[in-house]
């Protein structure tokens, strides 16, 4: 796996938005495989106000019979910003984020020298009942390969655009074809 190359600030924002979109698709496809779950009852909402000043979840996923998942895209942010933002948003219960749930933290861990310490700090800062699930580069790539048979080698805008095209192809195949994916053209 290649390291994410240094991007200009505008492109880092674009990269985070692409990551957010890909994570929404991953969770949607995972939920689609849940027996008995009516996908019309699944909600995937972006920029959800958590009920605290300046506190917005990047994404919230809710489905009947399942605990909510909150997704935070913190790829490329400094350790201090990651910790501060997670603490501010998820250290206390709010009407929107009460009860059991999980926080999916999408973060680049490969080149963070103090990742183990930072992860422990994040876990300590979470409110009771909220479990941390880290999606680093390796885990994200494995999930993309498993769901969409696409294998990026780096988190960069060009490769993630290719991933998005592959996802659109799989979505089209599931919606409009009953033949093999290999022969399907979106």
N, C-alpha and C positions, 0 to 999 in steps of 0.2 A: 504494500500500500504506500502510495506517495503521500507526502505531507501536503497539506493545503498550502499553496503558495500565498505569499503576502499579497493582499488585494487592496486597491484603493478603497477609501471609506464607502463610496457609492456602490461599488461592486460587492462589498461585504454585506450591505443591506439587501441587495438583490439575492445574494447567496442565501441569507437567512430566510427570505421569503420563499425561495425555492425549496429549502429544507422544510419549512412549515407545510407547504403544499404536499410534498412527498410523504411527510409523516401523517397527514390527514388521510391520504390515499392508503397508506399501510394499515392504519387502524380500521379504516372502512372495509378493506379487503379481509382483514382478520375477522372482523365482526360478521361479515357476510358468510363466513364458514361456520357460524354458531347455529347448531340445530334449533329450529323452532323460533328463531329471532326474526321478527318482521322488520326488515331494513327501513321501512317507512317510519318506524318509531325511533330510529337512531338519530341523534342530533350531534352534529359536528359544527361547533360555533367558534368563530375567531374573535379575538379582542373582546373577551367576556369580562365585564366589570365584576370584580370580586367583592364589592361592597366596602372597600377601604379606599381612602384617598390615593389616587394615582395607581391603584392596583388593578391591572388587567392581565388575565391569563392570555397567553398567545393563542391557545386553543383549549376548548373543553369538549370532551366527548362523553355523551350520556346514552345509555341504552337500558331498556327495561331489564330488571333482574341482575344488573351489573353495577359495580361501583364506578363512579365517574373517574375519568382520566383527564388530567391537565397536562398539556404539553408546553414546555418552555424551550425555545430555541436560543441557546446562549453560546453558540459556536463563535469563536473568535473574540469573545469578550475577556477582559482581564479577570483574574481570579477574584479580586476584590469586588468587581461589579457583579459577577455571577452570584457570589455569596450574598451581597447586599440586596440584590433584586429578589432572590429566592426567599430570604428572610422576611423582606417587606411584604411579599405576597402570600407566603404560606406558613408563617409561624403561628398564626392565630386562625381560629375558625371564623368563618363568615357565613351568612345565610346561603351564599352560593357554593361555598367550599366546605360545608360541614359533613361530619360522618366519615366513614371509611372511603378511601380513594387512593389513587396513585398519581405521582408526579413523574412524567416522562421528561427527563432532562436531556436534551440533545446538545452535546458539548464535545469539543475536540479535546481528547485526553492524551493523545500520542506524544505531544511535546510539552506537557505541563509537568514540570519537575516535581511539584508538590501535590499531584492529583489525589493521592490517597488521603492526605491531610485535608484537602479541600472537600473531598467527598464526605469524610467523617464530620466535618463542620456543617455541611449542608444537611446531613441526616439529623444531627443534633438540633438544628434550627427548625425542622419541620414540626408542625402541630401534631398532636397524637392522632393516630388513625390514617395518616398520609404516608404511603410507602414510596420510596424513591426507586425509580427504574432508569438507569443511565443508558442512553443510546449514544455510544461513541462511534467513531468512524467504522471500526470493525463490526460492531453489532448492526449498525445501520446498513452497511454493505451486505451483510449476511441476510438480513431481512428482505432487502431489495432483490437479492438473488433468489430467495425462497419463494417470494410472492410473485415476482414479475420476470424471473429468469434474465435479469440484467446485472452486469457486474462492473460497476464503476471502480476505478482504481484510485481516485482522488476526489475530494470535495472541492470541485471548482464549477463555475457557472456552465462552462461548455459541456462537461460530462453530465451535470445534473439536468441540463436541457435534453440530452439524449435519453436519460432515465425517464424524464417526463414523457417523451415521445413513446418509449416502450410501454409505460403505464397506460397511456391513451390507447395503444394498440390492444393491450390485454382487456381494458374496459370494453372496447368495441367488440372484441371477440366474444366476451361473456354476454354482451347484450344482443348481438346480432348474428352469432354463428353457433352452430352445434358441431362443426367440423374441427379438425385439429388446428391449433394455433399456428403451427408452421406454415400452413397454406393460407392463412387469413391476412388480408390486406385491409387496413383501416380506411 
